[in-house]
Amino acid sequence: MNALTRTVQQALASAPVSLRELARRTGISHVQLARIVSGERNATEAVAEAVADALDAIATAAAKESKRVQRSLTNHRRNAE
């Protein structure tokens, strides 16, 4: 197993969404992703790039929603005063 595969394994294992959701977002079957996680297959550069892109999109969406909730909380606190 190479370093790229280990890194992709760790990313898949710690992702904030399921393998099926990552499969949907990457266009890679959940079976192939599961085989990478289990060590049955090595990750290719294309898989690594697709996983990275999907995780970036998830992080961007989560950060946007976090800021929205923080603004709402700030407004709520102002109105409570």
C-alpha positions as CSV (number, residue, x, y, z in Angstrom):
1,M,0.0,0.0,0.0
2,N,1.4,3.4,-0.9
3,A,1.2,6.7,0.9
4,L,-1.5,8.1,-1.4
5,T,-3.8,5.1,-0.6
6,R,-3.1,5.5,3.2
7,T,-4.0,9.2,3.0
8,V,-7.2,8.5,1.0
9,Q,-8.1,5.7,3.5
10,Q,-7.8,8.1,6.4
11,A,-9.8,10.7,4.6
12,L,-12.6,8.3,3.8
13,A,-12.6,6.9,7.4
14,S,-12.8,10.3,9.0
15,A,-15.2,11.9,6.5
16,P,-18.2,13.6,8.0
17,V,-20.5,11.8,5.5
18,S,-21.1,8.1,4.6
19,L,-19.1,6.2,2.0
20,R,-22.4,6.1,-0.1
21,E,-22.6,9.9,0.1
22,L,-19.0,10.3,-0.9
23,A,-19.6,7.8,-3.7
24,R,-22.5,9.9,-4.9
25,R,-20.4,13.1,-4.8
26,T,-17.4,11.6,-6.4
27,G,-19.0,9.4,-9.0
28,I,-17.0,6.4,-7.7
29,S,-18.9,3.4,-6.5
30,H,-19.2,2.9,-2.8
31,V,-17.9,-0.6,-3.3
32,Q,-14.7,0.7,-4.8
33,L,-14.3,3.2,-1.9
34,A,-15.0,0.5,0.6
35,R,-12.2,-1.7,-1.0
36,I,-9.8,1.2,-0.6
37,V,-10.7,1.7,3.0
38,S,-10.3,-2.1,3.7
39,G,-6.9,-2.1,1.9
40,E,-8.1,-4.4,-0.9
41,R,-7.4,-1.8,-3.5
42,N,-5.0,1.1,-3.9
43,A,-6.3,4.6,-4.6
44,T,-5.5,6.1,-7.9
45,E,-4.7,9.7,-8.5
46,A,-8.1,10.2,-10.0
47,V,-9.8,8.7,-7.0
48,A,-7.7,10.8,-4.6
49,E,-8.6,14.0,-6.6
50,A,-12.3,13.1,-6.6
51,V,-12.3,12.4,-2.9
52,A,-10.4,15.7,-2.2
53,D,-12.8,17.7,-4.3
54,A,-15.8,16.1,-2.6
55,L,-14.4,16.8,0.9
56,D,-13.6,20.4,-0.1
57,A,-17.2,20.9,-1.3
58,I,-18.5,19.4,2.0
59,A,-16.2,21.7,4.0
60,T,-17.2,24.8,2.1
61,A,-20.9,24.0,2.5
62,A,-20.4,23.3,6.2
63,A,-18.5,26.5,6.8
64,K,-21.2,28.5,5.0
65,E,-23.9,27.0,7.1
66,S,-21.9,27.6,10.3
67,K,-21.5,31.3,9.5
68,R,-25.3,31.5,8.8
69,V,-26.0,29.9,12.2
70,Q,-23.5,32.2,13.9
71,R,-25.1,35.3,12.4
72,S,-28.6,34.1,13.5
73,L,-27.3,33.5,17.0
74,T,-25.8,37.0,17.1
75,N,-29.0,38.5,15.9
76,H,-31.0,36.5,18.4
77,R,-28.8,37.7,21.3
78,R,-29.1,41.3,20.2
79,N,-32.9,41.1,20.1
80,A,-32.9,39.5,23.5
81,E,-31.2,42.5,25.1
